[in-house]
Amino acid sequence: MRLLCALVFLNVLLGGTETVGAQVVEIQGYVKTAGGAPIKDVYISGFGRTDESGRFKFASDVLIKYWKALIFDKKGFVPQAVRLDAAHTNFDVILEPEKDVQLWEVPNCGRTKAGRDRIVGTFLKIAVPRAWKFKTGYDTDYRYYFIGYGVGEKKSWLRGGLGNMYGSSYPSAETLLSSPNYTYRRTSLGIDWRGVNREGRYWRHLGNPSLYEIYDYETDSREAADAFDRVLDGICFQPGR
């Protein structure tokens, strides 16, 4: 939803009078099991959720123009990315039950001590080698981090941020559709996604929908991806005070 709001705001800033005449697209349908049973409360890329009958219906001028695909997700079922088609705006989605229902329990953070690593994050904390490049800053309502691995132009970046307008707790649906063999695992705080897209770029997206804090990367370097994975695999949760 945060990314959706940002896109609408950007459209107003850049579109000017074009926004007034923007085409509103309405999509609707049902989310079901393979046996035809309705699935309620399915999350749909920040636009809404299905009702008691598994039905969804919403309209927006960013659909298809900016949002070319949507993610349908509910715990207990395998998430599905669906590409939108202006010629077929009334469609049903079938979700398969998850076979692996284990959660990755993100541990609470212990007491940290000054050392070789830099502790980054507010609620989701990671330990980053101090030798790596580090940048941080603030915008109107979010904080961001850039963590660089590598040398010169070959540097890869692990991005992070906290705030209700920073990114999304989910990767884009188009990222999932462009990655034939992506994987995901549910965590005690959200979902951890990773994969390799058709261009051979490695990516990972670790988000938390309730805390508004995420980390993600995309790189063509396997070495950098492995280094970032070691950092993210050591993530811990710092409860608010």
LONU-779092 format. One record per residue (C-alpha): y, z, x negated; residue in one letter. Coordinates in Angstrom, 3 decimals. Layout:
LONU-779092
+----------+----------+----------+------+
!       yy !       zz !       xx ! type !
+----------+----------+----------+------+
!        Y !        Z !        X !    a !
...
+----------+----------+----------+------+
***
This chain:
LONU-779092
+----------+----------+----------+------+
!       yy !       zz !       xx ! type !
+----------+----------+----------+------+
!    0.000 !    0.000 !    0.000 !    m !
!    2.367 !    0.702 !   -2.895 !    r !
!    1.928 !   -2.843 !   -4.215 !    l !
!    2.399 !   -4.226 !   -0.713 !    l !
!    5.757 !   -2.436 !   -0.341 !    c !
!    6.861 !   -3.661 !   -3.768 !    a !
!    6.043 !   -7.270 !   -2.880 !    l !
!    7.965 !   -7.077 !    0.375 !    v !
!   10.971 !   -5.589 !   -1.447 !    f !
!   10.797 !   -8.293 !   -4.129 !    l !
!   10.607 !  -10.960 !   -1.462 !    n !
!   13.783 !   -9.609 !    0.129 !    v !
!   15.606 !   -9.567 !   -3.209 !    l !
!   14.559 !  -13.020 !   -4.344 !    l !
!   14.002 !  -14.801 !   -1.075 !    g !
!   17.353 !  -14.160 !    0.549 !    g !
!   17.654 !  -16.227 !    3.705 !    t !
!   14.143 !  -17.582 !    3.157 !    e !
!   12.762 !  -14.193 !    4.138 !    t !
!   14.216 !  -14.540 !    7.637 !    v !
!   12.099 !  -17.611 !    8.272 !    g !
!    9.026 !  -16.433 !    6.414 !    a !
!    5.768 !  -17.229 !    8.163 !    q !
!    3.985 !  -14.211 !    9.551 !    v !
!    0.208 !  -14.495 !    9.320 !    v !
!   -2.026 !  -12.477 !   11.618 !    e !
!   -5.649 !  -11.826 !   10.729 !    i !
!   -8.257 !  -10.086 !   12.816 !    q !
!  -11.968 !   -9.543 !   13.111 !    g !
!  -14.715 !   -6.961 !   12.820 !    y !
!  -16.468 !   -5.196 !    9.960 !    v !
!  -20.173 !   -4.692 !   10.607 !    k !
!  -23.472 !   -3.872 !    8.992 !    t !
!  -26.037 !   -6.632 !    8.527 !    a !
!  -27.639 !   -5.367 !   11.729 !    g !
!  -24.415 !   -5.778 !   13.695 !    g !
!  -23.383 !   -2.118 !   13.914 !    a !
!  -19.593 !   -1.602 !   13.717 !    p !
!  -18.180 !    0.202 !   10.687 !    i !
!  -15.099 !    2.292 !   11.395 !    k !
!  -12.410 !    3.516 !    8.983 !    d !
!  -12.880 !    0.684 !    6.470 !    v !
!   -9.969 !    0.463 !    4.009 !    y !
!   -8.402 !   -3.016 !    3.864 !    i !
!   -6.178 !   -3.451 !    0.778 !    s !
!   -3.451 !   -1.113 !    2.019 !    g !
!   -2.824 !   -3.046 !    5.239 !    f !
!   -4.817 !   -0.685 !    7.425 !    g !
!   -8.304 !    0.430 !    8.436 !    r !
!  -10.807 !   -0.574 !   11.057 !    t !
!  -10.848 !    1.292 !   14.370 !    d !
!  -13.785 !    2.969 !   16.124 !    e !
!  -15.221 !   -0.433 !   17.071 !    s !
!  -14.957 !   -1.774 !   13.521 !    g !
!  -12.056 !   -4.021 !   14.522 !    r !
!   -9.077 !   -4.850 !   12.339 !    f !
!   -5.895 !   -6.681 !   13.246 !    k !
!   -2.620 !   -6.868 !   11.361 !    f !
!    0.149 !   -9.320 !   10.611 !    a !
!    2.438 !   -9.769 !    7.613 !    s !
!    4.548 !  -12.428 !    5.927 !    d !
!    2.953 !  -11.593 !    2.550 !    v !
!   -0.569 !  -12.518 !    3.638 !    l !
!   -1.844 !  -15.741 !    2.037 !    i !
!    1.557 !  -16.359 !    0.410 !    k !
!    1.194 !  -13.389 !   -1.950 !    y !
!   -2.052 !  -11.705 !   -0.884 !    w !
!   -4.652 !  -14.440 !   -1.106 !    k !
!   -7.631 !  -12.091 !   -0.801 !    a !
!   -8.410 !   -8.610 !    0.524 !    l !
!  -10.785 !   -5.796 !   -0.411 !    i !
!  -12.826 !   -4.155 !    2.354 !    f !
!  -14.135 !   -0.769 !    1.274 !    d !
!  -15.699 !    2.396 !    2.639 !    k !
!  -17.705 !    4.999 !    0.786 !    k !
!  -21.388 !    4.417 !    1.465 !    g !
!  -21.015 !    0.635 !    1.479 !    f !
!  -20.595 !   -1.954 !   -1.275 !    v !
!  -16.927 !   -3.053 !   -1.448 !    p !
!  -16.352 !   -6.709 !   -0.656 !    q !
!  -13.512 !   -9.017 !   -1.669 !    a !
!  -12.725 !  -11.711 !    0.903 !    v !
!  -10.585 !  -14.769 !    0.206 !    r !
!   -8.093 !  -15.578 !    2.960 !    l !
!   -7.884 !  -18.996 !    4.574 !    d !
!   -4.959 !  -20.046 !    6.769 !    a !
!   -7.346 !  -22.130 !    8.863 !    a !
!   -9.675 !  -19.195 !    9.552 !    h !
!   -7.727 !  -16.037 !   10.355 !    t !
!  -10.289 !  -14.631 !   12.785 !    n !
!  -13.407 !  -13.597 !   10.874 !    f !
!  -16.040 !  -10.890 !   10.520 !    d !
!  -17.027 !   -9.056 !    7.344 !    v !
!  -20.532 !   -7.758 !    6.620 !    i !
!  -20.833 !   -4.739 !    4.318 !    l !
!  -24.114 !   -3.815 !    2.653 !    e !
!  -25.099 !   -0.154 !    2.161 !    p !
!  -24.743 !    1.273 !   -1.329 !    e !
!  -27.998 !    1.868 !   -3.165 !    k !
!  -26.481 !    4.086 !   -5.843 !    d !
!  -24.731 !    6.983 !   -4.117 !    v !
!  -24.205 !    9.101 !   -7.234 !    q !
!  -20.649 !   10.113 !   -8.080 !    l !
!  -19.119 !   10.386 !  -11.526 !    w !
!  -17.762 !   13.920 !  -11.448 !    e !
!  -14.551 !   13.759 !  -13.454 !    v !
!  -14.389 !   17.119 !  -15.274 !    p !
!  -11.407 !   19.432 !  -15.091 !    n !
!   -9.322 !   19.516 !  -18.242 !    c !
!   -9.756 !   22.446 !  -20.577 !    g !
!   -7.033 !   23.919 !  -22.725 !    r !
!   -5.674 !   21.214 !  -25.024 !    t !
!   -4.669 !   21.785 !  -28.624 !    k !
!   -2.437 !   19.763 !  -30.884 !    a !
!   -4.485 !   17.501 !  -33.107 !    g !
!   -5.131 !   13.902 !  -34.038 !    r !
!   -4.966 !   12.761 !  -30.428 !    d !
!   -2.035 !   12.332 !  -28.103 !    r !
!   -2.640 !   13.689 !  -24.587 !    i !
!   -1.410 !   11.184 !  -22.008 !    v !
!   -1.210 !   11.557 !  -18.236 !    g !
!   -0.229 !   14.092 !  -15.610 !    t !
!   -3.248 !   14.622 !  -13.357 !    f !
!   -5.632 !   12.167 !  -15.018 !    l !
!   -5.394 !   12.994 !  -18.705 !    k !
!   -6.733 !   10.936 !  -21.595 !    i !
!   -6.797 !   11.611 !  -25.345 !    a !
!   -5.366 !    8.703 !  -27.338 !    v !
!   -5.486 !    8.438 !  -31.155 !    p !
!   -1.980 !    8.979 !  -32.512 !    r !
!   -2.401 !    5.949 !  -34.765 !    a !
!   -2.316 !    3.702 !  -31.688 !    w !
!    0.957 !    2.290 !  -30.437 !    k !
!    2.412 !    4.295 !  -27.555 !    f !
!    5.307 !    3.578 !  -25.217 !    k !
!    6.379 !    5.438 !  -22.110 !    t !
!    9.255 !    5.267 !  -19.694 !    g !
!   10.473 !    5.917 !  -16.184 !    y !
!   11.561 !    3.739 !  -13.310 !    d !
!   13.032 !    4.820 !   -9.991 !    t !
!    9.958 !    6.595 !   -8.700 !    d !
!    7.198 !    6.241 !  -11.252 !    y !
!    6.333 !    6.843 !  -14.870 !    r !
!    4.428 !    4.317 !  -16.974 !    y !
!    2.519 !    4.284 !  -20.265 !    y !
!    1.589 !    1.437 !  -22.609 !    f !
!   -1.109 !    2.209 !  -25.173 !    i !
!   -1.643 !   -0.472 !  -27.807 !    g !
!   -4.757 !   -1.163 !  -29.880 !    y !
!   -4.817 !   -3.763 !  -32.640 !    g !
!   -2.304 !   -5.345 !  -34.980 !    v !
!    0.670 !   -7.603 !  -34.309 !    g !
!    0.329 !  -10.274 !  -31.668 !    e !
!   -3.381 !   -9.477 !  -31.326 !    k !
!   -2.576 !   -6.053 !  -29.917 !    k !
!   -4.233 !   -5.225 !  -26.583 !    s !
!   -2.756 !   -2.797 !  -24.087 !    w !
!   -4.160 !   -0.030 !  -21.938 !    l !
!   -1.667 !    0.560 !  -19.142 !    r !
!   -1.192 !    3.711 !  -17.129 !    g !
!    1.230 !    5.086 !  -14.622 !    g !
!    2.010 !    7.743 !  -12.063 !    l !
!    4.004 !    7.262 !   -8.878 !    g !
!    3.729 !    5.965 !   -5.336 !    n !
!    5.151 !    2.580 !   -6.349 !    m !
!    3.062 !    2.125 !   -9.496 !    y !
!    0.343 !   -0.457 !   -9.003 !    g !
!   -2.633 !    0.143 !   -6.744 !    s !
!   -5.709 !    2.343 !   -6.763 !    s !
!   -7.771 !   -0.849 !   -6.488 !    y !
!   -7.819 !   -3.920 !   -8.727 !    p !
!   -6.670 !   -7.076 !   -6.985 !    s !
!   -9.242 !   -8.777 !   -4.775 !    a !
!   -8.640 !  -11.950 !   -6.779 !    e !
!   -9.686 !  -10.106 !   -9.946 !    t !
!  -12.993 !   -9.227 !   -8.288 !    l !
!  -13.503 !  -12.778 !   -7.023 !    l !
!  -12.858 !  -14.179 !  -10.511 !    s !
!  -15.435 !  -11.836 !  -12.089 !    s !
!  -19.003 !  -12.833 !  -11.118 !    p !
!  -20.647 !   -9.741 !  -12.593 !    n !
!  -18.177 !   -6.907 !  -12.141 !    y !
!  -19.460 !   -3.382 !  -11.569 !    t !
!  -18.022 !   -0.254 !  -10.016 !    y !
!  -18.893 !    3.403 !   -9.670 !    r !
!  -17.414 !    5.906 !   -7.306 !    r !
!  -15.922 !    8.990 !   -8.881 !    t !
!  -14.988 !   12.400 !   -7.550 !    s !
!  -11.389 !   11.120 !   -7.508 !    l !
!  -11.590 !    7.409 !   -6.716 !    g !
!  -13.359 !    4.314 !   -8.060 !    i !
!  -13.940 !    3.063 !  -11.615 !    d !
!  -14.155 !   -0.761 !  -11.770 !    w !
!  -14.890 !   -3.026 !  -14.730 !    r !
!  -15.945 !   -6.580 !  -15.457 !    g !
!  -15.431 !   -9.830 !  -17.346 !    v !
!  -13.599 !  -12.659 !  -15.607 !    n !
!  -14.391 !  -16.366 !  -15.829 !    r !
!  -11.918 !  -16.739 !  -18.712 !    e !
!  -13.956 !  -14.236 !  -20.727 !    g !
!  -11.366 !  -11.461 !  -20.493 !    r !
!  -12.585 !   -7.887 !  -20.246 !    y !
!  -10.953 !   -5.631 !  -17.680 !    w !
!  -11.221 !   -2.160 !  -16.228 !    r !
!   -9.355 !   -0.363 !  -13.451 !    h !
!   -9.625 !    3.389 !  -12.909 !    l !
!   -7.598 !    4.712 !  -10.003 !    g !
!   -7.016 !    7.702 !   -7.799 !    n !
!   -5.652 !    6.973 !   -4.297 !    p !
!   -4.487 !   10.525 !   -3.566 !    s !
!   -2.800 !   11.307 !   -6.890 !    l !
!   -1.068 !    7.922 !   -7.378 !    y !
!   -2.182 !    7.751 !  -11.014 !    e !
!   -4.120 !    4.831 !  -12.487 !    i !
!   -5.180 !    3.262 !  -15.784 !    y !
!   -6.154 !   -0.339 !  -16.370 !    d !
!   -6.511 !   -2.980 !  -19.066 !    y !
!   -7.268 !   -6.671 !  -19.454 !    e !
!   -8.023 !   -8.121 !  -22.878 !    t !
!   -9.921 !  -10.933 !  -24.575 !    d !
!  -10.981 !   -8.527 !  -27.360 !    s !
!  -14.369 !   -6.859 !  -26.952 !    r !
!  -13.413 !   -4.423 !  -29.710 !    e !
!  -10.277 !   -3.342 !  -27.846 !    a !
!  -12.183 !   -3.065 !  -24.558 !    a !
!  -14.777 !   -0.814 !  -26.199 !    d !
!  -12.025 !    1.336 !  -27.715 !    a !
!  -10.254 !    1.687 !  -24.376 !    f !
!  -13.551 !    2.490 !  -22.649 !    d !
!  -14.192 !    5.361 !  -25.047 !    r !
!  -10.788 !    6.781 !  -24.148 !    v !
!  -11.250 !    6.325 !  -20.390 !    l !
!  -14.788 !    7.718 !  -20.454 !    d !
!  -13.278 !   10.952 !  -21.768 !    g !
!  -10.780 !   11.294 !  -18.918 !    i !
!  -10.292 !   14.684 !  -17.279 !    c !
!   -8.544 !   16.014 !  -14.195 !    f !
!   -5.642 !   18.465 !  -14.368 !    q !
!   -5.155 !   20.033 !  -10.908 !    p !
!   -1.569 !   20.402 !   -9.731 !    g !
!    0.077 !   23.753 !   -9.975 !    r !
+----------+----------+----------+------+
***
